[in-house]
Amino acid sequence: MRPYLYTVVEEAVLDDMLGSLQACIDIPLQVTDEFGNTLIDKGSQARYCQRLSPFFSAGDSCARLHMDAARRAVDLGEPYIFACHANLNHMVYPLMSGGALLSGAVLAGPFLLDAPDSTIIAEVAQRYTLSAGVLLELYDDLAEIRVLDPASATKISKLLYYLFSNLISSSRQQLILNRSKQLQQARINESIQMYKSFGEAASHYPYEKEKLLIAKVKAGDAQEAKGILNELLGYVLFSEGNKLSGIKTRALELASLLSRAAIEGGAAANFILSMNNNFLLSLNQAEDFDVLCLRLQEIVEAFTDTVFNTDKNVNSIKRAMAYIARQYHAKLTLEDAAAHVHLTPAYFSTLFRRSSGIAFKEYLNMVRVEEAKRLLANTDYAVIDIAVAVGFDDQGYFSKVFKKFTGMTPRQYR
């Protein structure tokens, strides 16, 4: 049976991420499923573990220990460093969504936080019945396990967070997007078959459908409008065949008609026209039928949403700002924020600028700089560490943005 984890993230992507990380930090890495079973293993198993594991009791299951630690990490909201029953250190990052353990964990270890000594073996000897020969071999095996100073262990735990914190949510968004495409294409195919059955009667463009679509957009009825859109797209695909250029021309015409319908329905003209420019650009850039059709569906949703939904739009931006306040330290994109409030990126971008007076990226940088100012004033962290902590990958870019907002470099501000 296929692990649930691989239904929300591609196995190949996860395998490549783990392999790349292991090559950098030189510590064994594993991905486990929701039961603690190993799915991906990078780096050879420590000889110390191989020698000691036959002596474990049922209660000393590594899988159970790892998932208990992962649940602890869920509670903490960050990677968790712990010692196993073999007195070796590990760190775990849970693959979670919505604050709950979802489908497994990323495990780094074993490693030591201090030079190995006889104390480790003495504690193991108290826990298990081992011969003197085995204990001596275990002591020799400790020399093969990497020793990390606490600062390095902390940095690696941060790296786990930065790499994997958005992995599941972004993968789930892609899964939802794929399902939307499949559902829409099924509806369009039904429409194509219908027009094929009409024979000669299907040779004329269904203007009545187009009029009905416009009426539904004016009324703010997104569900009905999307259904009619799919029927129209079915006709366009039926009549144009595989000619993407012809289908794209029809799509651009429809987008312009829909923008006018939204304005006639009561939406602000400047707002709609600005948003439509973004939509027309995205339609022109579409490279296949599926993407083109999905973009048109997003346009219908966005335009109908602007009709009689001003309060809803304001609330969406407030929720997006709250989301930014929680996630500014992560690799946050406009697409992430738009998905969080269930809006298309193009619509969200225009709506955000209209509501806040500034672009999404500028607002995000402003939030990050405010937090950086607090850290500079109240801690002795290095500037590069503060830059990373507030969401900047590059110290030079961080300094440039910081000076733009404050008139000073981070060092001058401190």
C-alpha positions as CSV (number, residue, x, y, z in Angstrom):
1,M,0.0,0.0,0.0
2,R,1.3,3.4,-1.0
3,P,2.3,5.6,2.1
4,Y,-0.1,8.5,2.6
5,L,2.9,10.9,2.7
6,Y,3.4,10.3,-1.0
7,T,-0.2,11.4,-1.8
8,V,0.7,15.0,-0.7
9,V,4.3,15.3,-1.7
10,E,6.3,13.7,-4.6
11,E,8.6,10.9,-3.5
12,A,11.3,12.0,-5.9
13,V,11.3,15.6,-4.6
14,L,11.5,14.4,-1.0
15,D,14.3,11.9,-1.9
16,D,16.3,14.6,-3.6
17,M,15.9,17.1,-0.8
18,L,17.0,14.6,1.8
19,G,20.0,13.5,-0.3
20,S,21.1,17.1,-0.9
21,L,20.8,17.9,2.8
22,Q,22.6,14.8,3.9
23,A,25.5,15.6,1.6
24,C,25.8,19.0,3.3
25,I,25.5,18.1,7.0
26,D,27.1,14.6,6.9
27,I,24.5,13.2,9.4
28,P,22.3,10.2,8.6
29,L,18.8,11.3,7.6
30,Q,15.5,9.4,7.4
31,V,11.9,10.1,6.3
32,T,9.4,8.0,8.3
33,D,5.7,7.5,7.7
34,E,3.0,8.1,10.3
35,F,3.9,4.9,12.1
36,G,7.6,5.6,12.3
37,N,8.5,3.1,9.5
38,T,11.5,4.3,7.4
39,L,10.5,5.4,3.8
40,I,13.8,7.1,2.8
41,D,17.2,6.5,4.3
42,K,20.2,8.7,3.5
43,G,23.6,7.9,5.1
44,S,24.7,4.6,6.4
45,Q,23.3,3.3,9.7
46,A,25.8,3.7,12.6
47,R,27.6,0.5,13.5
48,Y,26.8,1.4,17.2
49,C,23.1,1.1,16.5
50,Q,23.5,-2.1,14.5
51,R,25.4,-3.7,17.3
52,L,23.0,-2.6,20.1
53,S,19.6,-3.0,18.4
54,P,19.4,-6.8,18.9
55,F,19.3,-6.2,22.7
56,F,16.3,-3.8,22.5
57,S,13.1,-4.9,24.1
58,A,9.7,-4.4,22.5
59,G,9.2,-1.2,24.5
60,D,12.4,0.3,23.1
61,S,11.1,0.4,19.5
62,C,13.0,3.1,17.5
63,A,9.9,3.7,15.4
64,R,7.7,4.4,18.5
65,L,10.4,6.7,20.0
66,H,10.8,8.7,16.8
67,M,7.1,9.3,16.4
68,D,6.7,10.3,20.1
69,A,9.5,12.8,19.5
70,A,7.8,14.0,16.4
71,R,4.6,14.6,18.3
72,R,6.6,16.6,20.9
73,A,7.9,18.6,18.0
74,V,4.3,19.3,16.9
75,D,3.6,20.7,20.3
76,L,6.7,22.9,20.2
77,G,6.1,24.0,16.6
78,E,9.8,23.5,15.7
79,P,12.4,20.8,15.4
80,Y,13.0,18.8,18.5
81,I,16.4,17.5,19.7
82,F,16.2,14.4,21.9
83,A,18.3,11.5,23.2
84,C,17.3,8.0,22.3
85,H,17.4,4.9,24.5
86,A,20.9,4.2,23.1
87,N,22.1,7.5,24.6
88,L,22.6,9.1,21.1
89,N,21.2,12.4,20.0
90,H,18.7,13.0,17.2
91,M,16.5,15.8,15.9
92,V,13.1,15.4,14.3
93,Y,10.9,17.7,12.2
94,P,7.3,16.6,11.8
95,L,5.7,16.7,8.4
96,M,2.4,18.3,9.5
97,S,-0.4,20.4,8.3
98,G,-2.7,22.7,10.3
99,G,-0.7,22.1,13.5
100,A,-1.3,18.4,13.5
101,L,1.1,15.5,12.8
102,L,0.0,14.5,9.3
103,S,2.0,11.8,7.7
104,G,5.5,11.3,9.1
105,A,8.7,13.0,10.1
106,V,12.2,13.9,9.0
107,L,14.8,12.5,11.4
108,A,18.4,13.6,11.6
109,G,20.9,11.5,13.6
110,P,22.4,9.9,15.4
111,F,25.0,12.4,16.6
112,L,26.7,13.4,19.8
113,L,26.7,16.8,21.5
114,D,30.0,16.1,23.3
115,A,33.1,14.0,22.8
116,P,32.3,10.3,23.6
117,D,33.3,8.9,27.0
118,S,32.7,5.9,29.2
119,T,29.6,7.6,30.8
120,I,27.5,6.8,27.7
121,I,28.5,3.1,27.7
122,A,28.0,2.9,31.5
123,E,24.4,4.1,31.2
124,V,23.7,1.7,28.4
125,A,25.1,-1.1,30.5
126,Q,22.7,-0.3,33.2
127,R,19.8,-0.5,30.8
128,Y,20.7,-3.7,28.9
129,T,22.4,-6.9,29.8
130,L,25.6,-6.8,27.8
131,S,28.9,-8.6,27.9
132,A,32.1,-6.8,28.5
133,G,33.2,-7.6,25.0
134,V,30.0,-5.9,23.5
135,L,30.5,-2.9,25.7
136,L,34.1,-2.5,24.5
137,E,33.0,-2.8,20.9
138,L,30.2,-0.2,21.5
139,Y,32.8,2.2,22.9
140,D,34.9,1.8,19.8
141,D,31.8,2.4,17.6
142,L,31.2,5.7,19.2
143,A,34.2,7.1,17.5
144,E,32.4,6.8,14.2
145,I,29.5,9.0,15.3
146,R,29.8,12.7,14.4
147,V,30.1,15.2,17.3
148,L,28.3,18.5,16.9
149,D,28.7,21.5,19.2
150,P,25.3,22.8,20.5
151,A,25.4,25.9,18.2
152,S,25.9,23.7,15.1
153,A,23.0,21.4,16.2
154,T,20.8,24.4,16.5
155,K,21.6,25.7,13.1
156,I,20.9,22.3,11.5
157,S,17.6,22.2,13.3
158,K,16.8,25.6,11.8
159,L,17.8,24.3,8.4
160,L,15.3,21.4,8.8
161,Y,12.6,24.0,9.6
162,Y,13.4,26.2,6.6
163,L,13.5,23.3,4.2
164,F,10.4,21.4,5.3
165,S,8.0,23.8,7.0
166,N,6.2,24.6,3.7
167,L,6.7,21.3,2.0
168,I,3.4,19.6,2.8
169,S,1.2,22.7,2.5
170,S,2.6,23.6,-0.9
171,S,2.3,20.0,-2.0
172,R,-1.3,19.9,-0.9
173,Q,-2.1,23.1,-2.8
174,Q,-0.7,21.5,-5.9
175,L,-2.8,18.4,-5.2
176,I,-5.9,20.6,-4.9
177,L,-5.0,22.4,-8.1
178,N,-4.6,19.1,-10.0
179,R,-8.0,17.9,-8.8
180,S,-9.6,21.2,-9.9
181,K,-8.0,20.8,-13.3
182,Q,-9.3,17.2,-13.6
183,L,-12.8,18.1,-12.5
184,Q,-13.0,21.0,-14.9
185,Q,-11.7,19.0,-17.8
186,A,-14.3,16.3,-17.1
187,R,-17.0,19.0,-17.3
188,I,-15.5,20.4,-20.5
189,N,-15.3,16.9,-22.1
190,E,-18.9,16.3,-21.3
191,S,-19.7,19.6,-23.1
192,I,-17.6,18.6,-26.1
193,Q,-19.5,15.3,-26.4
194,M,-22.7,17.2,-26.3
195,Y,-21.8,19.5,-29.2
196,K,-20.5,16.5,-31.2
197,S,-24.0,14.9,-30.8
198,F,-25.6,18.1,-32.2
199,G,-23.9,17.6,-35.6
200,E,-24.7,20.5,-38.0
201,A,-26.6,22.3,-35.2
202,A,-23.3,22.8,-33.4
203,S,-21.7,24.9,-36.2
204,H,-22.7,28.3,-34.7
205,Y,-21.2,29.9,-31.7
206,P,-23.6,29.7,-28.7
207,Y,-24.1,33.4,-28.0
208,E,-27.0,32.7,-25.7
209,K,-24.6,30.8,-23.4
210,E,-22.2,33.8,-23.5
211,K,-25.1,36.2,-22.6
212,L,-26.1,33.9,-19.7
213,L,-22.5,33.7,-18.5
214,I,-22.4,37.5,-18.4
215,A,-25.7,37.7,-16.5
216,K,-24.4,35.3,-13.9
217,V,-21.2,37.3,-13.4
218,K,-23.3,40.5,-13.0
219,A,-25.4,38.7,-10.4
220,G,-22.3,37.4,-8.5
221,D,-23.3,33.8,-9.0
222,A,-19.9,32.1,-9.3
223,Q,-21.1,28.4,-9.3
224,E,-23.6,28.9,-12.1
225,A,-21.1,31.1,-14.0
226,K,-18.4,28.4,-13.9
227,G,-20.8,25.7,-15.2
228,I,-21.7,27.9,-18.1
229,L,-18.1,28.8,-18.8
230,N,-17.2,25.1,-19.0
231,E,-19.9,24.6,-21.6
232,L,-18.5,27.5,-23.6
233,L,-15.0,26.1,-23.3
234,G,-16.3,22.8,-24.6
235,Y,-17.6,24.5,-27.7
236,V,-14.4,26.4,-28.2
237,L,-12.3,23.3,-27.9
238,F,-14.8,21.4,-30.2
239,S,-14.6,24.1,-32.9
240,E,-10.9,25.0,-32.7
241,G,-9.5,21.5,-32.2
242,N,-5.9,21.5,-31.0
243,K,-5.1,25.1,-32.1
244,L,-3.9,26.7,-28.9
245,S,-3.7,30.2,-30.6
246,G,-7.3,30.1,-31.6
247,I,-8.4,29.0,-28.2
248,K,-6.3,31.7,-26.5
249,T,-7.9,34.4,-28.7
250,R,-11.3,33.2,-27.6
251,A,-10.2,33.2,-24.0
252,L,-8.9,36.8,-24.2
253,E,-12.2,37.9,-25.6
254,L,-14.1,36.2,-22.8
255,A,-11.9,37.8,-20.2
256,S,-12.6,41.2,-21.6
257,L,-16.4,40.5,-21.7
258,L,-16.3,39.2,-18.1
259,S,-14.5,42.3,-16.8
260,R,-17.2,44.6,-18.3
261,A,-19.9,42.4,-16.8
262,A,-18.3,42.8,-13.4
263,I,-18.2,46.5,-13.8
264,E,-21.8,46.6,-14.9
265,G,-22.6,44.4,-11.9
266,G,-21.3,47.1,-9.5
267,A,-17.6,46.4,-9.1
268,A,-15.2,49.4,-9.1
269,A,-14.0,50.0,-12.7
270,N,-10.4,50.9,-11.9
271,F,-10.0,47.9,-9.7
272,I,-11.5,45.5,-12.3
273,L,-9.5,46.9,-15.2
274,S,-6.3,46.7,-13.2
275,M,-7.0,43.1,-12.2
276,N,-8.0,42.2,-15.8
277,N,-4.6,43.4,-17.1
278,N,-3.0,40.8,-14.8
279,F,-5.4,38.1,-16.0
280,L,-4.8,38.9,-19.7
281,L,-1.1,38.5,-19.1
282,S,-1.5,35.1,-17.4
283,L,-3.8,33.9,-20.3
284,N,-1.1,35.0,-22.8
285,Q,1.5,33.0,-20.9
286,A,-0.5,29.8,-20.7
287,E,1.2,27.0,-22.6
288,D,-1.5,24.3,-22.6
289,F,-5.3,23.9,-22.7
290,D,-5.6,22.8,-19.1
291,V,-3.9,25.8,-17.7
292,L,-5.8,28.2,-20.0
293,C,-9.2,26.7,-19.0
294,L,-8.3,26.9,-15.3
295,R,-7.2,30.5,-15.6
296,L,-10.5,31.4,-17.1
297,Q,-12.3,29.7,-14.3
298,E,-10.2,31.7,-11.8
299,I,-11.2,34.9,-13.7
300,V,-14.9,34.0,-13.4
301,E,-14.5,33.4,-9.7
302,A,-12.5,36.6,-9.1
303,F,-14.9,38.8,-11.1
304,T,-18.1,37.4,-9.5
305,D,-16.4,37.7,-6.1
306,T,-16.0,41.5,-6.6
307,V,-19.7,42.0,-7.3
308,F,-21.5,42.7,-4.0
309,N,-18.6,41.3,-1.9
310,T,-16.7,44.4,-0.7
311,D,-16.9,43.3,3.0
312,K,-15.7,39.8,2.1
313,N,-12.7,41.3,0.3
314,V,-11.7,43.5,3.3
315,N,-11.9,40.4,5.6
316,S,-9.7,38.4,3.2
317,I,-7.0,41.0,3.3
318,K,-7.2,41.2,7.1
319,R,-6.8,37.4,7.3
320,A,-3.9,37.6,4.8
321,M,-2.2,40.2,7.0
322,A,-2.6,38.1,10.1
323,Y,-1.1,35.2,8.1
324,I,1.9,37.3,7.2
325,A,2.3,38.3,10.8
326,R,2.6,34.6,11.7
327,Q,4.7,33.4,8.7
328,Y,6.9,36.3,7.8
329,H,10.0,34.3,8.9
330,A,9.3,31.6,6.4
331,K,9.9,31.6,2.6
332,L,6.5,33.3,2.1
333,T,5.3,34.1,-1.4
334,L,2.3,36.0,-2.7
335,E,1.0,32.6,-4.0
336,D,1.1,31.2,-0.4
337,A,-0.8,34.2,1.0
338,A,-3.4,34.1,-1.8
339,A,-3.9,30.3,-1.3
340,H,-4.4,30.9,2.5
341,V,-7.4,33.2,1.8
342,H,-8.6,31.2,-1.1
343,L,-8.0,33.8,-3.8
344,T,-6.2,33.6,-7.1
345,P,-2.7,35.2,-7.0
346,A,-3.5,37.9,-9.6
347,Y,-6.8,38.9,-7.9
348,F,-5.1,38.8,-4.5
349,S,-2.2,41.0,-5.6
350,T,-4.6,43.7,-7.0
351,L,-6.9,43.5,-4.0
352,F,-4.0,43.7,-1.5
353,R,-2.6,46.8,-3.1
354,R,-6.0,48.4,-3.3
355,S,-6.9,47.6,0.3
356,S,-3.5,48.3,2.0
357,G,-2.1,51.0,-0.4
358,I,1.2,49.0,-0.9
359,A,2.2,45.9,-2.8
360,F,2.3,42.5,-1.1
361,K,6.1,42.2,-1.2
362,E,6.6,45.7,0.2
363,Y,4.2,45.0,3.1
364,L,6.0,41.7,3.8
365,N,9.4,43.4,3.9
366,M,8.0,46.1,6.2
367,V,6.8,43.5,8.7
368,R,10.2,41.7,8.5
369,V,12.1,45.0,9.0
370,E,10.0,45.8,12.1
371,E,10.8,42.4,13.7
372,A,14.5,42.9,12.7
373,K,14.5,46.3,14.5
374,R,13.2,44.6,17.6
375,L,15.9,41.9,17.5
376,L,18.7,44.4,16.8
377,A,17.6,46.6,19.8
378,N,17.1,43.8,22.3
379,T,19.5,41.0,21.4
380,D,23.2,40.5,20.5
381,Y,22.5,38.1,17.6
382,A,24.7,38.6,14.6
383,V,23.1,40.6,11.7
384,I,23.2,37.5,9.4
385,D,21.3,35.4,12.0
386,I,18.7,38.2,12.4
387,A,18.3,38.4,8.6
388,V,17.7,34.7,8.4
389,A,15.4,34.7,11.4
390,V,13.1,37.3,9.8
391,G,12.9,35.6,6.4
392,F,15.8,37.0,4.3
393,D,18.2,34.5,2.6
394,D,20.8,37.2,1.7
395,Q,22.4,39.6,4.2
396,G,23.1,42.1,1.5
397,Y,19.5,42.2,0.3
398,F,18.4,42.4,3.9
399,S,20.6,45.5,4.6
400,K,19.3,47.1,1.4
401,V,15.7,46.6,2.4
402,F,16.4,47.6,6.0
403,K,18.0,50.9,4.9
404,K,15.1,51.6,2.5
405,F,12.6,51.6,5.4
406,T,14.8,53.1,8.2
407,G,17.4,55.2,6.5
408,M,20.1,53.3,8.3
409,T,22.0,50.0,7.8
410,P,21.3,47.3,10.5
411,R,24.7,48.0,12.1
412,Q,24.0,51.7,12.3
413,Y,20.5,51.1,13.8
414,R,22.0,48.9,16.5
